[in-house]
Amino acid sequence: MKFARLPGTRSLRLALGAVRERTGAPGAELYVKVGNTRRIEIDPWMTPLPVDPDDLDTQVSILDERGWALRAGGANRALFLADSGPLPEPNGWRRLSRHSLRPGTLRLPSPASGTSPGTAPSPSADLAEHDTDDEETAGRALLHGVLRRLGDRMPEARLIRGRLDTGASAAVLASTTGVTGRTALRLATVELDFAASRDGRQGHSRLYRAASNLQMLSADSIASEIAERLTLATAPAPPFLPAGEVAVSPALGCYLLALLAPLLQGRDGWRRLRELGAGRPLGPPQLQIVDDGALDAGWMSAAHDDEGVPTRAVALVRDGEPGEPLLSWEDDGWSGFAAAGCRRRSGWRALPELCHSHLHIGGGAEAPESIRTGIVHGCYLLDRAHDGRCHATFEPSTNGSAGSLGEGRFEVDAIGLVIRRGTVLGEAPRVRLTGTVRQLLQGIRAIGDDLRFLPAPGAIGAPTLLLTGLQVEAIA
Amino acid sequence: MRSNANGAEQQRRLISDVAAPADALTRLVAHGDQQFEAFFERVESVELLPKGAPNRVRLRKEQGLAVRKIENGRSRLAAADTISGPAFAACCDRVAGTARSIGTAPPRIRTGRWPALRLAEIEQAESRLTRAVNRRRVGFPMEITARRHRRQVQVIRSRVAAPPQFEEYFSLQVTTPWGVWGGLLPSLAAEDLDPVALCLVDRLRSRSLPPERPGRGVIVLGPNAAAVLLHEVVAHALEADTLALSGSPDQVVGLRLGGPELDVVDDPRSAPLACKRSSDDEGTAAISRWLLRRGRVRQPLADLAWAERYPSMIPGAGRRASRHRLPGPRTTHLELLPGAIPERELFAEAAGGLYIGEFERGNLDPFDGRCVLRAPCGRRIGATGPSDHTGPVEIRSRAVDLLAAVAAVGDRPLAGGAGWCAKDGALLPVWARCPSVRLEGLEVAD
């Protein structure tokens, strides 16, 4: 299957000229996106499992997506218009007039504010076409492989829902300020929901994984992860819980970081980070928290963001101290910090918004196994508990915005293991990990070398972490 | 005025000629077990953000089509973001698995005009809501985002074309210093904004109160809260795909879920004026479906695929969030039929109990039947009815216990409890009409 073709920058410039002529807008920007997705869904009634993956009972959707968005206006009046289908021809903008602009403001980045003029190269730009028919066969084989291997490991596991999406998208943008850019991405995601019952105890496991292509998703490791989680979720509660060290897996580390992600952005995010330390380091010297829109081999890696501003690595926390803020082009130069491309659109219908792309805790030097076996008296928490709590609360400030990070508390329900002197004493089907954000960061004692990313949305990454000073309690 | 405008828009067809695609679909059928369906969709959303927001007015329009093959309950769907003959032919080829599946020339498909863009009613929402709040002798800062949603749908199945459907409704998001209220409204007229103002004032008065833990006493749910309760524990629980997680969906028919005062109907035809549906998103005629009749399950919610698997089930409740999603059985407009008890008598002998006017969130676990309902605030019931405000209330209970606790149903049903249902990530507007209900002896879990 071939992509619908993206218009060239010349077509976009012609369209921009027509829009300005019709509306009288001082500035305008056009963003065009095309994509295709092949979705394979599997429901409980579609099992039992056939021998041949091609006979696997599934529902398939083949989706072609295509749309564009226009932003036009200036200091007092503005317009946002999004529509599906191909970009109108230059004479197709007749419905626009000066009255189409309504009260509002529009500011657009210019090459002078740190953007690259001309077409910026994208590391994934060569992926614009792929054979989705082959991907359907490969997708069925992956789902079949997961079900077969899980059946071997844990016959009592029951599928609730499975969904595999493979797809690619490409976008082009141009503005009257001279910014242009193209991006192309490929992504495969798998979302699986299983339940099991052992000795009358019900347990659930939901797994959501992503990779740049389908071949990077392994049926064996996915089945192993699900079996491991279901085994823990259906285990009896431990007679006691040691409240010493807590090691958290990369998966749970990602959820913890995701709770903080929205609060680390922009000028406010920088203020919160500075206040969090209160004159002391935020965490151990090996702690790095980085957002990198151009991360090598990242799922969303692109040379520039969805406004055409070049991306780069931004170390929010560097060597345990506040590093630099994640600033959009509008705040370029604020307090002497440079902007980075960090405004993204969730689709062609959406306006660009400040958000992270590959936010992660940088990998350390320790092997995860040595972190786990090094626990003297504590827990190893593997993942979130299904339908359990996972939230952070912050006292609102007087102006209604989110308050300081330091006073913020988090609560995460998790599944894991009770460990003493490196030996597993038993399973913990549901424990509640609580503490303040300050305790969370300052309590980091070791950072593993197994950095892993999860879709969160965007990409959030963490390695195995050893934490102290947090509260852990068993819950029913 | 508005009903006339909507009437005219309902008559407007999304595509001008249904015969050509209908004829093309018949050519796809290879044998009697196959059904083919074409779904044409046009969506418009106009958003007005609070003053000072960049790009304050945001207009999103989209149209597209999907072709689906249903065979032995399984679907294969192909969708495109444009309505045209070549796009239709390409989708047919993809679901049929062959090139030129409907012949060499794609059918001619022409679309009608978009409905006229009207902004005035959205622009007046803020001042109307402010006036409704001020009438209650309070005032506080509010940031209001108002949206109007319009959707036109045309479904063609083989040679049968269902009547085109048109929906128009509004959504509001009101941000105050103590939280965000969000919900759906059939219009932005004063009578629909007044209940919103009441919710906002209740939240103001309970803003700093600690969470309330309901005991085993009486709980009276207002119409909005009763609608959310029934959406979770009756509608979701009786969707064929939910039922299939724990057994055969048709085996629940006849099962007693509640007392004889519970008569619950799903009827898309009696939804608020501009949201009425005569057919579902699969082109099947919508019916008035008894979900519970005197407390017993009568007819679960089913779409075509589930009705094909279980012949005793009746399709007509198939809904899709967009052309890119497969349809699933969902409720559209839930009604709890009124009881014989006057509204004020629901509060009799309920002193010390709790009155809940609205739930902001509800969730049903389809495996163990546990339900969680969260209310931003409540009110203590005094000698004459609701009196002192309380903080947030969370009810955790099993669905069967919640229904068994319904001891009385009021006699005055009101439209309310409308909201977005987000099951499986597919966002769908749902409507309801309920009287107040009284719960007694409810087992509340921690």
Interface residues (C-beta under 8 A of the other chain):
Chain A: E41 D43 P44 W45 M46 D57 T58 Q59 V60 S61 I62 L63 D64 E65 R66 G67 R71 G73 A78 L79 F80 L81 A82 D83 S84 G85 P86 R102 P103 G104 T105 L106 R107 I160 R161 A195 Q202 H204 R349 L351 D387 P396 G400 A476
Chain B: K51 A53 P54 N55 R56 V57 R58 L59 R60 K61 E62 Q63 G64 G73 R74 S75 R76 L77 A78 A79 A80 D81 T82 A87 A90 R94 V95 L119 P177 D241 A244 L245 R309 H324 R325 L326 D365 F367 D368 D424 D446
